[in-house]
Amino acid sequence: MNDNTRRLRILLWNCCNGISQKAQIDYFEAFKPDIAVIPELKQGNVATLKPESSVWITNNHSNPSPKGLGVLAYNGYQLTELPRDDEMEIFIPLKASRADFTFTLLAVWTFYSACKQGRFKDVKGKHCLEFCAMKHYLPILSDPTLIVGDWNLGPTFAKGDFLEILRILGENGIKSLYHEHYGLHPEISANPTFRSTRNSLHHLDHMFGSKYFYENMNGLQIDSFENVILSDHAPLLLEINTQSIASCA
């Protein structure tokens, strides 16, 4: 068994208006992901990044070159789309599989008014998109499950909504992997993932995982903004020890 079959590397990176320049492509490839969840990816970028399996969805159908949410798989992983509520934009439920390991992946890009269409347009409070999506997809989020994406909320922005999402997920055994890894209270972040044009810093990008993932973490790193190429978001890289994957197949 080689190193590639002993670990799973999940990359989350909002690439900010697509990945097309060589420096940005090189930066992406340096993470060597098995699965990459990429908000703001353009459809034409998918082929450039050469995944073995991919899913890309947008809700901006009037733009000739819209941004969307891309999920890309490498190193033998294959993605299978699961039934999706099209008005819950943009939440993509998937099965990710390689050899004897299969897990559920819910990829997320939620960006306030622009993603809340249909019956969720202008809805706030307890019936908002984020809460309803979590409750809607909970029946498929059995262990092993990952929920990965740019939520545009977190412990440093819209904290109340973030804590409510953690409550909903926590009742089903799913935790914030960042807070588990660093031993931090959910209301605290020491590693911002977003830097605005006014240089305000927030933690908006998250990985939530079931028991299998938080018990088998080798690491969860957030890259420095000094390294980031052409984006206002810093990548998160999760590495999982998969030596015990047979028990979860």
N, C-alpha and C positions, 0 to 999 in steps of 0.2 A: 504493500500500500504506500503510495507516494504522498507528499505533503498536500497536493491538491485534493486528495480524497479524504484528508483528515480535517479539513477546515472549510468553512463557508464564509465568504467575504461579501458583505452587503454594503453598497455605496448609496448614500443619499446626497444629492447635490442639485439645488436649484441653480441652473446654469445661466440664468438671466438672458433671455432672448436668443436661445439656441447655442449650439456648439458647431462652429464652422472653421475657425482659424486654427492653424497648426499648433500654436502654443497651447490653446485650450484643449485640443484633442490629445496632445501629448500629456497634459496635466491629468485629464480623465484617465487615460490608459495607464498612467503610473500607479494608480490605485489597484490595478489588476482585480477588478470585481468579478465575482461569480454572478451576482445580480446587481443591477444598478437601477435606482428609481430617480428619474430626472425630470422635475418640474421645469417648465418653460422651454422644453425641447421642441424643435420644429420637425415636422415629419421628414423633411429632406435630410435631416441630420442622422436619422436612424441608420441608413445604409452606410454612411461615412464611418460610423462607429462599429460596424461589422458584428452585430450580435448573432448568435446562433438561433435565438428565438426572441421575439419582441412583441409588445403591444403598445400602441400609441393612440391616445384619445384627446380630442379637443372639443370645446363647446363653442368656439368662435368660428362659426361656419360662414360668416360673411367676409372674413379676411382671406385673401388669396394665399397668404403664407402665415397661418396662425401659429401661436405657441400652444403647446399641449403638455400632457403628462406622458412620458415614455417610461416603459419598464423593459430593460434589456437583459438578456441572459447569455452567459458564456460558460465555457468549460464543461459542456455536457448537460447543463440545465435546460429544461424546456418549460415554457409557460403555457398554461391552458386557462382561457377565460371562463369564469363562472357567471351564473345569472346575475345581471346587474340592473338596478333601478336607474334608468337613464336620466331622471330628474335629480338624482343625487350626484351632482357634478362637483368636483371630479373625484370619485371614489371608484377604484378598479379592483374588484375581487378576482384573485387568480389562484391557481395551483402551480407551484414550482416544484419540479421533479428532476432528480438525477439518480440513476441506479436504484438503490433501495431506500432513498430518502425522499419523502414528499411532505411539503408543508404548505399551509395557506398563507398567502400574502395579500394584504389589502393595501394598495398604493393610493396615496392621497395628495391632492393639491387643491387646497381651498383658499380662495382669495376674495372673500367678502362679496360685494354686490355683483361682481362680474361672473361668479360661479353659481350664484343662487338664482336659478331660473325656474320656470314651471311653478309648481305648487310651493316652492321654497323662496320665491322672490319676495324680498322685503320682510321675511319672517324672522323675528328675533325671539329671544327668550327660550323657554323650555321646548318649543316646537321648532327650533332652528335646525338648519341642515346638519350641522356637525353632530348634535345630540341624536337626531333621528337616524342618521346614517349608522352611528355606532349601534344603536338598538336594533336597526334593521338587519345588520350583518352579523350580529352576535351569534345567531344559530350556526353559522359556518366557521366561527373563530375558535374551534377546538384546538387543543394542544397537538402538534406544534403550530403556532401562528405568529406572524409578524405583521405589524401595522406600521407603515413607513411613509413619511411624506412631509411636505411643507404645509403646516396648518395655519400660518399667520396668526398664531396665538401661542401662549406659553407662560412660564412662570414670571416673565418680565413684561408681558403684554397680554391683556385680556385674561388675567390670572384666574378670575372666577370661572370662566368658561373652560380653561385648561384643567382646573381642579375637578370640575364636573365630569369632564371626559375621563379623567383618571378614576373617578368614583365609579362610573358606569363600567369601565374596563376592569377595575380592581375587583368588583363583585363577581367577575368571571375569570379571575386568576391571571389577568394581563397587567403588566406593570411598565412604567417608563424605564427603559434599559439604561438610559443615561443616569438617572437618579439611583438605580440599583448599582451600577458599576462604580460610581463615585461616592456612594454612601451619603447622598444629599437628601434633605427634605424636599418634597415636590415643589415647594414655593421658592426654592433657591436654584440659581444657575450661576456657575463660575465660568461658563464657556459660551459666549454668544455665538449665534450662527448667522446673524444678519446685521449688516451695517448700512444705515440709511445714508442718503446724500448729505444729511446734516450730521453724520457721524454718530448718531445715536445707535446703541447696540441692543439687540434683543435675541432671545432664544426662541425661534419659531419653528425649527425643523426637529422632528422627533421620530424615534423608533420605540414602539411599544411591543412587548413580546410576552408570550405565554411561558409557563414553567420551564419547558425544554430550553428555551433561549436564555432566560436569565440564570439558569443553573449551568449553562455551558459556554458562557462568554469568556473568550480570551482577552478581549479588549474592545473598547469603543472610543475612537479618537475623533476629535474635531480639529480640523486643520487650522493653522494660523491664517489670518487675513493677509499677512505679508506674502503668503505663498499663492493665494487664490488668483486665478487668471480670468479676467473679464467677467466677474460676477460680484454681486453684493451679498452673496451667501457663501458660507464656508461649508465644505463637504464634511459629512459624518461617515466614518468607516467602522462597521461592526464586524468583528471576527468571532466565529463560533467554532468550538471544538466539536467535530462531527464523528469522532471515533465510535460513539454509541448510537449512531443513526439507525442501526438495524432495529432497535427497540421501538423506534418511532415510525417505521415504515408502514 
